[in-house]
Amino acid sequence: MEALRASVERALSPKSTGNKATTSGKATARRTPAKKRVRSAPREDLSSLSKADLYKKSAATDVSGRSHIARDDLVKALSSG
């Protein structure tokens, strides 16, 4: 009977499971770490850019019809997406 008890104690030891051994034989619950907030990049002030700069940005983001869009409409298109 003593050999069985020793075997159970070894099975519940912290070395084999990574958790603390308990008297009931159940492992203790671990807390999960809190999730970190991911902040978005600060928005660029598009209204201060030239139409050429806005065109380059709209080309990079694939705004359709960008060659025919007015400067103010490019600002609106880029700030919405």
C-alpha positions as CSV (number, residue, x, y, z in Angstrom):
1,M,0.0,0.0,0.0
2,E,2.9,2.4,0.8
3,A,4.3,1.8,-2.7
4,L,1.0,2.8,-4.3
5,R,0.8,6.0,-2.2
6,A,4.4,6.9,-3.1
7,S,3.6,6.3,-6.8
8,V,0.6,8.6,-6.6
9,E,2.6,11.3,-4.8
10,R,5.3,11.2,-7.6
11,A,2.6,11.5,-10.2
12,L,1.2,14.6,-8.6
13,S,4.5,16.2,-7.9
14,P,5.2,19.7,-9.5
15,K,8.2,18.4,-11.4
16,S,6.2,16.1,-13.6
17,T,3.1,18.3,-14.2
18,G,4.5,21.9,-13.9
19,N,1.7,22.6,-11.4
20,K,1.6,22.4,-7.6
21,A,0.4,19.1,-6.3
22,T,-2.9,19.3,-4.3
23,T,-4.4,17.0,-1.7
24,S,-7.4,16.4,-3.9
25,G,-5.2,15.4,-6.9
26,K,-6.5,18.2,-9.1
27,A,-4.1,20.7,-10.6
28,T,-4.5,24.3,-9.7
29,A,-5.9,26.7,-12.3
30,R,-3.4,29.2,-13.8
31,R,-4.4,32.7,-14.7
32,T,-3.9,33.7,-18.2
33,P,-1.9,37.0,-18.7
34,A,-3.9,40.1,-19.6
35,K,-4.0,41.0,-23.3
36,K,-2.2,44.1,-24.3
37,R,-4.0,46.8,-26.2
38,V,-2.9,47.4,-29.7
39,R,-3.1,51.1,-30.6
40,S,-3.5,52.2,-34.1
41,A,-1.1,54.6,-35.7
42,P,-2.1,58.2,-35.3
43,R,-4.0,59.5,-38.3
44,E,-2.1,61.7,-40.7
45,D,-3.6,65.1,-41.5
46,L,-4.4,64.6,-45.2
47,S,-5.8,68.1,-45.7
48,S,-2.3,69.6,-45.5
49,L,-1.0,67.4,-48.4
50,S,-0.8,68.5,-52.0
51,K,-2.9,66.8,-54.7
52,A,0.2,65.0,-56.0
53,D,0.9,63.6,-52.5
54,L,-2.7,62.6,-52.2
55,Y,-2.5,60.9,-55.6
56,K,0.5,58.9,-54.5
57,K,-1.2,57.8,-51.4
58,S,-4.4,56.9,-53.3
59,A,-2.3,54.9,-55.8
60,A,-0.7,52.9,-52.9
61,T,-4.2,52.1,-51.4
62,D,-5.7,51.4,-54.9
63,V,-8.4,54.0,-54.8
64,S,-10.4,53.5,-58.0
65,G,-10.8,56.5,-60.3
66,R,-8.1,58.5,-58.5
67,S,-6.9,60.3,-61.7
68,H,-10.3,61.9,-62.1
69,I,-11.1,62.7,-58.5
70,A,-10.8,66.3,-57.1
71,R,-8.3,67.0,-54.2
72,D,-11.1,67.2,-51.5
73,D,-12.6,64.0,-52.7
74,L,-9.2,62.3,-52.5
75,V,-8.9,63.5,-48.9
76,K,-12.4,62.0,-48.2
77,A,-11.5,58.7,-49.9
78,L,-8.3,58.3,-48.1
79,S,-9.6,59.2,-44.7
80,S,-12.5,56.8,-44.9
81,G,-10.4,53.7,-45.7
